[in-house]
């Protein structure tokens, strides 16, 4: 292949899978990448190159390469899977990214003093004593913040993890798939071992292959996958308790951590009961509650103590107004206790169990990254207001809180459903004979399981809905005239959601999106309200979107982003996904800000999770500028051609989010929608009116499992005028599930099973 002398950048994947055996890279190239999965045996890198990109020469046959002293950065996996026996890293290099030289024939390497960062597994295959570190890197371990995230090279069977000042955690997936590790010795001072940290290493299943320190606070599920016999620990240590769980028979506060928990608030404060993880996951409190109950009633000879979270509950309160960086939270728990002896004042049920309710109060220190127990309150004294929660935390001398921030409703009136009955119409679809007949024998799924009973309103008299097995059909029915308008067959499909979409705004009729799965394949159909299928079996991100007032269309396909010139039909890839190698990178177009710029979302795989970031792409020069975001949430964008706000962008992944932010492109800042309304836990569903004037949210309680949000049901509604920033409605309501959507006339419709609630939003003003 011949590359012109004018080329400055050779981008990622430019010449991927082309069976190239030779290439001449011209002088002048500064960014070098794009030759992965070819048959190159040697390559000359010109001294104009400053950056060797991610996976630049992955999976070739390179036996010799010279890195010039112009190179500053060597990207992730740049030379992985080659035949290199020797490599000289010049003094110009400062960064060597993850897997850069892994899985080659290298036996030893010297790192120059200029290198200040080496990524995880960068020299995997080279044993530790053959990697000579320079002055810029002091450890073979990769450390990010307070966590050890990996190791730069191979070890000789035994991995000794030292303690570094302030580094107390082993990150998720830190040593996953490291088959060179047969034994692990973890030093005193390490407190947290996250999920899959040692998954698929040779320590699993080997007798006494892991030495745990007494400092361990938490070992995540699946951090190791072997038997309990693999661990060594101090007898009676908390590490032993973590491994084997509650031992109800050894009723000694001296040797059993189940029975040595403080049972009064001052004792809890004095012992600083906490876990060094930034989280609001109240399931971390389950074991604290169990130990508290067992310690309190140790003389009752407890044989079982099960702890569960009560959802929903008026005694579950969260205040995220961030008093000096703290989130404060109260959570109700229900305990099922089996004991030989009775407990005074408590009765047993027919099964002989004793039920106890308590409320735990937590503080998330968002600055230091800690989840702290402030106290445990008996049922008779549980608190149910933000003011009481604030006062309770204020009494804990470990925290200095600012002044109490009242609810919006404490300072101004917020309209309720009861006050707006004239603008509300309720429809029960069970009164429609044809719908009742079609659904009479159907078993619908529960929230979060798919195949939920859901009706998308079309105008003021029609609904679209899917009937699962054994029918497998999508219907539109006029519930007033009791007639089927149209139907489509979907063999073996599972309904995931029905929503209006703006993707085909040039269609005459409104278009909705049917999101479904067939045999674990996730698909989208776009259908107009007359039943015409606009697009069928589309991937998650496959669509075209015009940039108003220009010749450009943005095409999202298979997580790549393209620009299409509608005058010439030329198509240009501007953002290229990487879905086959670590780290995975996907791109999703979101919103045009003006004729030259659009917003996109970048999804990158990380240590145990995905990371979500928002960028602005400039068509004029191909540059990307990251948008600084406040926190996890839904982000709303507007532009000069929108009357108000017309697009929602998700930051933080799938599921639901704790809040919603409105982006102001002029000041480059976001405003939290909670600043206009009373606080709420999470957004279960939301809808933006088609003219962008209104935002409606169904909010509700959530449960956390491995830091993944799992929504139960909505229990409140919030309606905001995005132009005036006024709350038009905020109130509680009882739903079994719940979805929400706007009609074209700004009527808001709440759907819950067969119940529809129509709210004339302009009539609320």
MOCOR-V422125 format. One record per pair of residues at least 4 apart in sequence whose C-alpha atoms are under 6 Angstrom apart, sorted by the first residue. I is the first residue (numbers start at 0). J is the second residue. If there is no record, write none. Layout:
i=I j=J
i=I j=J
This chain:
i=0 j=22
i=4 j=25
i=7 j=27
i=7 j=28
i=7 j=29
i=8 j=28
i=8 j=29
i=8 j=30
i=9 j=30
i=9 j=31
i=9 j=32
i=10 j=32
i=10 j=33
i=11 j=32
i=11 j=33
i=12 j=33
i=13 j=33
i=14 j=33
i=14 j=34
i=15 j=33
i=15 j=34
i=15 j=35
i=15 j=36
i=16 j=36
i=16 j=37
i=17 j=37
i=18 j=37
i=18 j=38
i=19 j=37
i=19 j=38
i=20 j=38
i=20 j=39
i=21 j=39
i=26 j=45
i=26 j=47
i=27 j=47
i=28 j=47
i=28 j=48
i=29 j=47
i=29 j=48
i=29 j=49
i=30 j=48
i=30 j=50
i=31 j=51
i=31 j=52
i=32 j=52
i=32 j=55
i=33 j=55
i=34 j=55
i=34 j=56
i=35 j=55
i=35 j=56
i=35 j=57
i=35 j=58
i=36 j=58
i=36 j=59
i=37 j=59
i=38 j=59
i=38 j=60
i=39 j=59
i=39 j=60
i=39 j=61
i=40 j=60
i=40 j=61
i=40 j=62
i=41 j=61
i=41 j=63
i=42 j=64
i=46 j=67
i=46 j=69
i=48 j=70
i=49 j=69
i=49 j=70
i=49 j=71
i=50 j=70
i=50 j=71
i=50 j=72
i=51 j=73
i=51 j=74
i=52 j=74
i=53 j=74
i=53 j=75
i=53 j=76
i=53 j=77
i=54 j=76
i=54 j=77
i=55 j=77
i=56 j=77
i=56 j=78
i=57 j=77
i=57 j=78
i=57 j=79
i=57 j=80
i=58 j=80
i=58 j=81
i=59 j=81
i=60 j=81
i=60 j=82
i=61 j=81
i=61 j=82
i=62 j=82
i=62 j=83
i=68 j=89
i=68 j=91
i=70 j=91
i=70 j=92
i=71 j=91
i=71 j=92
i=71 j=93
i=72 j=92
i=72 j=94
i=73 j=95
i=74 j=96
i=75 j=96
i=75 j=97
i=75 j=98
i=75 j=99
i=76 j=98
i=76 j=99
i=77 j=99
i=78 j=99
i=78 j=100
i=79 j=99
i=79 j=100
i=79 j=101
i=79 j=102
i=80 j=102
i=80 j=103
i=81 j=103
i=82 j=103
i=82 j=104
i=83 j=103
i=83 j=104
i=84 j=104
i=84 j=105
i=85 j=105
i=90 j=111
i=90 j=113
i=92 j=114
i=93 j=113
i=93 j=114
i=93 j=115
i=94 j=114
i=94 j=116
i=95 j=117
i=96 j=117
i=96 j=118
i=97 j=118
i=97 j=119
i=97 j=120
i=97 j=121
i=98 j=120
i=98 j=121
i=99 j=121
i=100 j=121
i=100 j=122
i=101 j=121
i=101 j=122
i=101 j=123
i=102 j=124
i=106 j=125
i=107 j=129
i=107 j=130
i=108 j=130
i=109 j=131
i=110 j=131
i=110 j=132
i=110 j=133
i=111 j=133
i=112 j=133
i=112 j=134
i=112 j=135
i=114 j=135
i=115 j=135
i=115 j=136
i=119 j=149
i=119 j=150
i=119 j=151
i=120 j=150
i=120 j=151
i=120 j=152
i=121 j=151
i=122 j=151
i=122 j=152
i=123 j=152
i=123 j=153
i=124 j=153
i=125 j=152
i=125 j=153
i=126 j=153
i=126 j=154
i=127 j=152
i=127 j=153
i=127 j=154
i=139 j=150
i=139 j=151
i=140 j=149
i=140 j=150
i=141 j=147
i=141 j=148
i=141 j=149
i=141 j=150
i=142 j=146
i=142 j=147
i=142 j=148
i=145 j=165
i=145 j=166
i=145 j=167
i=146 j=166
i=146 j=168
i=146 j=169
i=146 j=170
i=147 j=169
i=147 j=170
i=148 j=170
i=148 j=173
i=149 j=173
i=149 j=174
i=156 j=179
i=156 j=180
i=156 j=181
i=157 j=180
i=157 j=181
i=157 j=182
i=157 j=183
i=158 j=183
i=159 j=183
i=159 j=184
i=160 j=185
i=160 j=186
i=161 j=186
i=162 j=186
i=162 j=188
i=167 j=189
i=167 j=190
i=168 j=189
i=168 j=190
i=168 j=191
i=168 j=192
i=169 j=192
i=170 j=193
i=171 j=193
i=171 j=194
i=171 j=195
i=171 j=196
i=171 j=606
i=171 j=607
i=172 j=195
i=172 j=196
i=172 j=606
i=173 j=196
i=174 j=196
i=174 j=197
i=175 j=196
i=175 j=197
i=175 j=198
i=175 j=199
i=176 j=199
i=176 j=200
i=177 j=200
i=178 j=200
i=178 j=201
i=180 j=201
i=181 j=201
i=181 j=202
i=182 j=202
i=182 j=208
i=182 j=209
i=183 j=209
i=184 j=209
i=184 j=210
i=185 j=210
i=185 j=211
i=186 j=212
i=187 j=212
i=187 j=214
i=188 j=214
i=190 j=214
i=190 j=215
i=190 j=216
i=191 j=216
i=191 j=217
i=192 j=218
i=193 j=219
i=193 j=222
i=194 j=219
i=194 j=220
i=194 j=221
i=194 j=222
i=195 j=221
i=195 j=222
i=196 j=222
i=197 j=222
i=197 j=223
i=198 j=223
i=202 j=208
i=203 j=224
i=203 j=225
i=204 j=225
i=204 j=226
i=205 j=229
i=206 j=228
i=206 j=229
i=207 j=229
i=207 j=230
i=207 j=231
i=208 j=229
i=209 j=229
i=209 j=230
i=209 j=231
i=210 j=230
i=210 j=231
i=211 j=232
i=213 j=236
i=215 j=238
i=235 j=254
i=240 j=244
i=247 j=302
i=251 j=255
i=252 j=258
i=252 j=259
i=257 j=290
i=258 j=293
i=258 j=294
i=259 j=294
i=260 j=290
i=260 j=291
i=260 j=294
i=261 j=266
i=261 j=267
i=262 j=295
i=264 j=374
i=265 j=269
i=272 j=372
i=273 j=370
i=273 j=371
i=273 j=372
i=274 j=369
i=274 j=370
i=275 j=369
i=276 j=368
i=276 j=369
i=276 j=370
i=277 j=368
i=277 j=369
i=280 j=703
i=285 j=306
i=290 j=294
i=293 j=297
i=299 j=338
i=299 j=340
i=300 j=338
i=300 j=339
i=301 j=337
i=301 j=338
i=302 j=337
i=302 j=338
i=303 j=336
i=303 j=337
i=304 j=335
i=304 j=336
i=305 j=334
i=305 j=335
i=306 j=333
i=306 j=334
i=307 j=332
i=307 j=333
i=308 j=332
i=309 j=331
i=309 j=332
i=313 j=383
i=314 j=331
i=314 j=383
i=315 j=329
i=315 j=330
i=315 j=331
i=316 j=328
i=316 j=329
i=317 j=327
i=317 j=328
i=318 j=326
i=318 j=327
i=319 j=326
i=321 j=325
i=321 j=326
i=322 j=400
i=322 j=401
i=324 j=365
i=325 j=363
i=325 j=364
i=325 j=365
i=326 j=362
i=326 j=363
i=327 j=361
i=327 j=362
i=328 j=360
i=328 j=361
i=329 j=359
i=329 j=360
i=330 j=358
i=330 j=359
i=331 j=357
i=331 j=358
i=332 j=356
i=332 j=357
i=332 j=358
i=333 j=355
i=333 j=356
i=334 j=354
i=334 j=355
i=335 j=353
i=335 j=354
i=336 j=352
i=336 j=353
i=337 j=352
i=347 j=351
i=347 j=352
i=347 j=353
i=348 j=352
i=356 j=378
i=357 j=376
i=357 j=377
i=357 j=378
i=358 j=375
i=358 j=376
i=359 j=374
i=359 j=375
i=360 j=373
i=360 j=374
i=361 j=371
i=361 j=372
i=361 j=373
i=362 j=370
i=362 j=371
i=363 j=369
i=363 j=370
i=364 j=368
i=364 j=369
i=376 j=381
i=389 j=393
i=405 j=409
i=406 j=677
i=407 j=676
i=407 j=677
i=408 j=412
i=408 j=413
i=414 j=728
i=415 j=728
i=415 j=729
i=415 j=730
i=422 j=758
i=422 j=759
i=423 j=757
i=423 j=758
i=424 j=756
i=424 j=757
i=425 j=755
i=425 j=756
i=426 j=754
i=426 j=755
i=427 j=753
i=427 j=754
i=428 j=753
i=429 j=435
i=431 j=478
i=433 j=481
i=435 j=439
i=443 j=450
i=443 j=451
i=443 j=452
i=444 j=448
i=444 j=449
i=444 j=450
i=444 j=451
i=445 j=451
i=449 j=494
i=449 j=495
i=450 j=493
i=450 j=494
i=452 j=752
i=453 j=752
i=454 j=462
i=454 j=463
i=454 j=464
i=455 j=462
i=455 j=463
i=456 j=461
i=456 j=462
i=457 j=461
i=457 j=462
i=460 j=477
i=460 j=478
i=460 j=479
i=461 j=476
i=461 j=477
i=461 j=478
i=462 j=475
i=462 j=476
i=463 j=474
i=463 j=475
i=464 j=473
i=464 j=474
i=465 j=472
i=465 j=473
i=466 j=471
i=466 j=472
i=467 j=471
i=471 j=489
i=471 j=490
i=472 j=487
i=472 j=488
i=472 j=489
i=473 j=486
i=473 j=487
i=474 j=485
i=474 j=486
i=475 j=484
i=475 j=485
i=476 j=482
i=476 j=483
i=476 j=484
i=477 j=481
i=477 j=482
i=492 j=516
i=492 j=517
i=493 j=515
i=493 j=516
i=494 j=515
i=495 j=514
i=495 j=515
i=496 j=514
i=497 j=512
i=497 j=513
i=498 j=511
i=498 j=512
i=499 j=511
i=499 j=512
i=500 j=511
i=508 j=527
i=509 j=527
i=509 j=528
i=510 j=526
i=510 j=527
i=511 j=525
i=511 j=526
i=512 j=524
i=512 j=525
i=513 j=523
i=513 j=524
i=514 j=522
i=514 j=523
i=515 j=521
i=515 j=522
i=516 j=520
i=516 j=521
i=516 j=522
i=522 j=536
i=522 j=537
i=522 j=538
i=523 j=536
i=523 j=537
i=524 j=534
i=524 j=535
i=524 j=536
i=525 j=532
i=525 j=533
i=525 j=534
i=526 j=530
i=526 j=531
i=526 j=532
i=526 j=533
i=527 j=531
i=540 j=555
i=540 j=556
i=541 j=555
i=541 j=556
i=542 j=554
i=542 j=555
i=543 j=553
i=543 j=554
i=544 j=552
i=544 j=553
i=545 j=552
i=546 j=551
i=546 j=552
i=550 j=564
i=550 j=565
i=551 j=563
i=551 j=564
i=552 j=562
i=552 j=563
i=553 j=561
i=553 j=562
i=554 j=560
i=554 j=561
i=555 j=559
i=555 j=560
i=558 j=576
i=558 j=585
i=558 j=586
i=558 j=587
i=559 j=574
i=559 j=575
i=559 j=576
i=559 j=586
i=560 j=573
i=560 j=574
i=561 j=571
i=561 j=572
i=561 j=573
i=562 j=570
i=562 j=571
i=563 j=569
i=563 j=570
i=564 j=568
i=564 j=569
i=576 j=584
i=576 j=585
i=577 j=583
i=577 j=584
i=578 j=583
i=582 j=604
i=583 j=603
i=583 j=604
i=584 j=602
i=584 j=603
i=585 j=601
i=585 j=602
i=586 j=600
i=586 j=601
i=587 j=599
i=587 j=600
i=588 j=599
i=589 j=598
i=589 j=599
i=590 j=597
i=590 j=598
i=591 j=597
i=592 j=596
i=592 j=597
i=592 j=638
i=595 j=617
i=595 j=618
i=596 j=616
i=596 j=617
i=597 j=615
i=597 j=616
i=598 j=614
i=598 j=615
i=599 j=613
i=599 j=614
i=600 j=612
i=600 j=613
i=601 j=611
i=601 j=612
i=602 j=610
i=602 j=611
i=603 j=609
i=603 j=610
i=604 j=609
i=605 j=609
i=611 j=650
i=611 j=651
i=613 j=625
i=613 j=626
i=614 j=624
i=614 j=625
i=614 j=626
i=615 j=623
i=615 j=624
i=616 j=622
i=616 j=623
i=617 j=621
i=617 j=622
i=631 j=650
i=631 j=651
i=632 j=650
i=632 j=656
i=632 j=657
i=632 j=658
i=632 j=659
i=633 j=648
i=633 j=649
i=633 j=650
i=633 j=659
i=634 j=647
i=634 j=648
i=634 j=649
i=634 j=659
i=634 j=660
i=634 j=661
i=635 j=646
i=635 j=647
i=635 j=648
i=635 j=661
i=635 j=662
i=636 j=646
i=636 j=662
i=637 j=644
i=643 j=691
i=643 j=692
i=644 j=691
i=645 j=691
i=655 j=682
i=655 j=683
i=656 j=681
i=656 j=682
i=657 j=681
i=657 j=682
i=659 j=672
i=660 j=669
i=660 j=670
i=660 j=671
i=660 j=672
i=661 j=669
i=661 j=670
i=662 j=668
i=662 j=669
i=663 j=667
i=663 j=668
i=673 j=678
i=680 j=700
i=681 j=698
i=681 j=699
i=682 j=697
i=682 j=698
i=683 j=697
i=683 j=698
i=683 j=713
i=684 j=696
i=684 j=697
i=684 j=738
i=685 j=695
i=685 j=696
i=686 j=694
i=686 j=695
i=686 j=740
i=687 j=691
i=687 j=693
i=687 j=694
i=688 j=693
i=688 j=741
i=692 j=721
i=693 j=719
i=693 j=720
i=693 j=721
i=694 j=718
i=694 j=719
i=695 j=717
i=695 j=718
i=696 j=716
i=696 j=717
i=697 j=713
i=697 j=715
i=697 j=716
i=698 j=713
i=698 j=715
i=699 j=712
i=699 j=713
i=699 j=714
i=701 j=709
i=701 j=710
i=701 j=711
i=702 j=709
i=703 j=707
i=703 j=708
i=712 j=736
i=714 j=731
i=714 j=732
i=714 j=733
i=715 j=730
i=715 j=731
i=715 j=732
i=716 j=729
i=716 j=730
i=717 j=728
i=717 j=729
i=718 j=727
i=718 j=728
i=719 j=725
i=719 j=726
i=719 j=727
i=720 j=724
i=720 j=725
i=736 j=751
i=737 j=750
i=737 j=751
i=738 j=749
i=738 j=750
i=739 j=748
i=739 j=749
i=740 j=747
i=740 j=748
i=741 j=745
i=741 j=746
i=741 j=747
i=742 j=746
i=746 j=758
i=746 j=759
i=746 j=760
i=747 j=757
i=747 j=758
i=748 j=756
i=748 j=757
i=749 j=755
i=749 j=756
i=750 j=754
i=750 j=755
